[in-house]
């Protein structure tokens, strides 16, 4: 007799108030790693990714727009013999869609056990531990904290055996018959990342991601792309970030193993563009160089991008950057966060401004497009701090930075500053544009002043401006800003022409 089926579900991408800083379709790398571990155990597994299946299908729930196949249709597609579903908690902004689809399973398929698993590899992740009791009382049976791959099969077997077996699995939460929420012993982080199977992307429908026209880093029209995690965790302790609480230990894969994955998916799926989505991929400069050298040695014709804001000080020299460019690196995101030493102190972050300027100049010279990420409105920010941030941002423009991103601070569950603000009514409001903040108008005005100053200073470089206009018109984006302009109009068109409202 064959085993019952398991399903891995990736809910819709959520846009908050149609803001371009939200609705970012992070490809579900941790879901893909989970799928590969289940598949390796020869267990039947079905993958249903809402955005991947249908990125043009829209549902509107008040101020939230959900992009992807609706929850009831996802549930309707689940195999009849499925007894367990794993639902991905991709980001805090997407949590509404996770909640909606979980409740649909409880209503339409009460026979199925619902497991939530978190994504601890992005800066807008959240601590599932902080909110899992609420979901256990409404629709979930189990929550997995941390990285799910090494515990997935054990958990499946335990769920099929009954609650006593759950007690032996580390890093999970479940509810006993008396309604008491049980947290087992915390998971020990995996340090042998080279031993993991490559993510199971071949079992996903990725067409929605490849046809949407926007992604996390800039993409070119009709290109096939994938994210890749070359390392996990972050060794730094920034107070605005949830990583110190849920992913505090940096662990890396070998350069060879990373490039093996790149070559594998280039051959298997025809992927030519890879998005390095680590929290801090460049912690080891020698490993960073090793990845580039391995790509060059194999003659791989690819492009690759450092998609999240890495710590630029960990890139030790301009020679490393030259090597990256030679290997196909075309985009590099880093995070000053602020120009104020006072705010860096509050954020518990060190940042070498001069080193960042020096490396930005070199990347501008060799053709790597650069993004500098800032955070506005961290509690304690003064007018003086904002003026210092504007001044440092201006220096970056003159050094050749191609774009900036300015997010507004929001208190992510699990971060050190998570209790510093209140006033939101749903977790999905904890986006980069938290309009529920009492001072939102003031902080937003500062954000727009940063963008306006940036664009004004950028006029000194007409060739760059012309190149970016060509990128917008051709939909061959080299910066996130170019792509955001397209996205601004795209999501509004979808909202007006293809939506179901609740």
Secondary structure, 3 states (H helix, E strand, C coil): CCCCEEEEEECCEEEECCCCCCCCCCCCHHHHHHHHHHHHCCCCEEEEEHHHHCCCCEEEECCEEEECCCHHHHHHHCCCCEEEEEEEECCCCCHHHHHHHHHHHHHHCCCCEEEEEECCCCCCCCCHHHHHHHHHHHCCCEEECCCCHHHHHHHHHHHHHCHHHHCCCCCEEEECCCCCEEECCCCCCCCCHHHCCCCCHHHCCCHHHHHCCCCCCCCCCCCCEEEECCEECCCCCCCCCCHHHHCCCCEECCHHHHHHHHHHHHHHHCCCEEEECCCCCCCCHHHHHHHHHHHHHHCCCCEEEEEEEECHHHCCCHHHHHHHHHHCEEEEEEEEECCCHHHHHHHCCCCCHHHHHHHHHHHHHHCCEEEEEEEECCCCCCHHHHHHHHHHHHHHHHHCCCEEEEEECCCCCCCCCCCCCCCCCCHHHCCCCCCCCCCHHHHHHHHHHHHHHHHHHHCCCHHHHHHHHHHHHHCCCCCHHHHHHHHHHHHHHHHHHCEEEC
